[in-house]
Amino acid sequence: MKKSKWVLIAALVLVVLWGVGVYNNMVVKEEGVSKAWGDVESMYQRRADLIPNLVNTVKGYASHESETLQAVVDARAKASQISIDASNMTAEQLKEFQAAQKEIGGALSRLIAISEAYPDLKANQNFLELQSQLEGTENRIAVERRNFNEAVNNLNSYSRRFPQKLIAMLFGFEDKPYFESEEGSNVAPVVEF
């Protein structure tokens, strides 16, 4: 009887140690998602910080394009107001964030298109440098979004497997939403000359 009691206690200790290990692993993976989200926000903030300089540079050359300039400023302000906590992120919040960022992208595209009408602006070193920095930032945003999705996949696929799912449900670990491609991004743009 005493031997079976010790075997039961040893089995219980092993189960508890396993549960602690699984819990700690989920915490690490969830923190990875939070870090990846922070990196995404950092790149979007970099883009938002570049926008006023770009707008001011264009203003000097294209003052009568105030509607486009105002659209860029408004889109930046709107996007800057959206804040998402990575630990409580929902798919709806992420879609709202993406929509605001898409609005900035569209406004920036119109602003860059204006430069074609102003040869002096196209040749302006400040404008070219800002345009290059924005392009680099857009590439960094794409990389950070991919890294975020990898971190989310790592957490979600781990916490949804059995028996880890039991620990996840017990301690309230929830699946995190992915960044998804924008609507219409599956259609190649038409380029005409």
C-alpha positions in Angstrom: 0.0 0.0 0.0 2.8 2.4 0.8 4.5 1.8 -2.5 1.3 2.6 -4.5 0.9 5.8 -2.5 4.4 6.9 -3.5 3.8 6.0 -7.1 0.7 8.1 -7.1 2.5 11.0 -5.4 5.3 10.8 -8.0 2.8 10.7 -10.9 1.0 13.7 -9.5 4.3 15.6 -9.1 5.2 14.7 -12.7 1.8 16.0 -13.9 2.2 19.2 -12.0 5.8 19.7 -13.3 4.6 19.1 -16.8 1.7 21.6 -16.4 4.1 24.2 -15.0 6.4 23.6 -18.0 3.5 24.0 -20.5 2.2 27.1 -18.8 5.7 28.7 -18.8 6.1 27.8 -22.5 2.8 29.5 -23.3 3.8 32.6 -21.4 7.1 32.8 -23.4 5.2 32.4 -26.7 2.6 35.0 -25.7 5.3 37.4 -24.8 6.8 36.7 -28.2 3.5 37.8 -29.8 3.6 41.0 -27.6 7.2 41.8 -28.7 6.4 41.1 -32.3 3.3 43.4 -32.1 5.5 46.1 -30.5 7.9 45.8 -33.5 5.0 46.2 -35.9 3.8 49.3 -34.0 7.3 50.7 -34.0 7.6 50.5 -37.8 4.2 52.1 -38.2 5.3 54.9 -35.8 8.4 55.4 -37.9 6.2 55.9 -41.0 3.9 58.3 -39.1 7.0 60.3 -37.9 8.2 60.6 -41.5 4.9 61.9 -42.8 5.1 65.5 -41.5 8.5 66.0 -43.0 7.3 64.7 -46.4 4.2 66.9 -46.3 6.2 70.0 -45.4 8.6 69.3 -48.3 5.8 68.9 -50.8 4.0 71.9 -49.4 6.8 74.2 -50.5 6.4 73.0 -54.1 2.7 72.2 -54.4 0.9 74.6 -52.1 -2.3 74.4 -54.1 -2.5 70.6 -53.5 -3.8 71.3 -50.0 -6.6 68.7 -50.3 -4.2 65.9 -50.8 -1.8 67.2 -48.1 -4.7 67.4 -45.7 -5.8 63.9 -46.5 -2.3 62.6 -45.5 -2.3 64.6 -42.3 -5.8 63.4 -41.4 -5.0 59.8 -42.2 -1.9 59.9 -40.0 -3.9 61.5 -37.1 -6.6 58.8 -37.4 -4.1 56.0 -37.4 -2.2 57.4 -34.5 -5.3 57.3 -32.3 -5.7 53.5 -32.7 -3.9 51.6 -30.0 -4.1 47.9 -29.5 -2.9 45.9 -26.4 -1.3 42.7 -27.7 -2.4 40.7 -24.7 -6.1 41.5 -25.4 -6.0 41.9 -29.2 -9.1 40.9 -31.1 -9.5 40.3 -34.8 -11.9 43.4 -35.0 -9.3 45.7 -33.5 -6.6 44.4 -35.8 -8.9 45.0 -38.8 -9.6 48.5 -37.6 -5.8 49.1 -37.3 -5.2 47.7 -40.7 -7.9 49.9 -42.3 -6.4 53.0 -40.8 -2.9 52.0 -42.0 -4.3 51.3 -45.5 -5.8 54.8 -45.5 -2.4 56.3 -44.8 -0.9 54.2 -47.6 -3.5 55.5 -50.1 -2.9 59.1 -49.0 0.8 58.7 -49.3 0.4 57.2 -52.8 -1.5 60.2 -53.9 1.1 62.5 -52.4 3.9 60.7 -54.2 1.9 60.9 -57.4 1.8 64.7 -57.0 5.6 64.7 -57.3 5.3 63.6 -60.9 3.7 67.0 -61.7 6.6 68.9 -60.1 9.9 68.3 -61.7 11.7 70.5 -59.1 10.1 68.5 -56.3 11.1 65.2 -58.0 14.7 66.4 -58.0 14.7 67.8 -54.5 17.2 65.9 -52.3 15.0 66.1 -49.2 12.0 64.7 -51.0 14.0 61.9 -52.6 15.5 61.0 -49.2 12.1 61.0 -47.5 10.6 59.0 -50.3 13.5 56.5 -49.9 13.0 56.3 -46.1 9.3 55.7 -46.6 9.9 52.9 -49.1 12.4 51.3 -46.6 9.9 51.7 -43.8 7.2 50.0 -45.9 9.5 47.1 -46.4 10.3 46.9 -42.7 6.6 47.0 -41.9 6.1 44.0 -44.2 8.9 42.1 -42.4 7.5 42.9 -39.0 4.0 41.9 -40.0 5.4 38.6 -41.2 7.3 38.2 -37.9 4.1 39.0 -36.0 2.2 36.3 -37.9 5.0 33.8 -37.2 4.8 34.5 -33.4 1.0 34.3 -33.5 1.2 31.0 -35.4 3.8 29.7 -32.9 1.5 30.5 -29.9 -1.7 29.4 -31.5 -0.5 26.1 -32.8 1.2 25.2 -29.5 -1.8 26.2 -27.3 -4.4 24.5 -29.5 -2.6 21.0 -29.4 -3.8 18.5 -26.9 -3.0 18.3 -24.0 -1.6 21.9 -23.9 -5.1 23.0 -24.8 -6.2 21.9 -21.3 -3.6 24.2 -19.7 -4.5 27.0 -22.1 -8.2 26.8 -21.2 -7.4 26.5 -17.5 -5.3 29.7 -17.4 -7.2 31.7 -20.0 -4.7 31.7 -22.9 -6.6 32.7 -26.1 -5.7 32.5 -29.7 -4.4 35.7 -31.2 -5.6 37.1 -34.6 -3.3 37.2 -37.6 -2.6 40.1 -39.9 -4.5 39.3 -43.0 -4.0 40.6 -46.5 -6.0 43.5 -47.5 -9.1 43.0 -49.6 -8.3 43.0 -53.3 -4.6 42.4 -52.8 -4.9 39.1 -54.7 -5.5 41.1 -57.9 -2.4 42.4 -59.7 -2.5 46.1 -60.3 -2.9 47.2 -64.0 0.0 49.3 -65.3 -0.6 51.4 -68.3 1.7 53.6 -70.3 
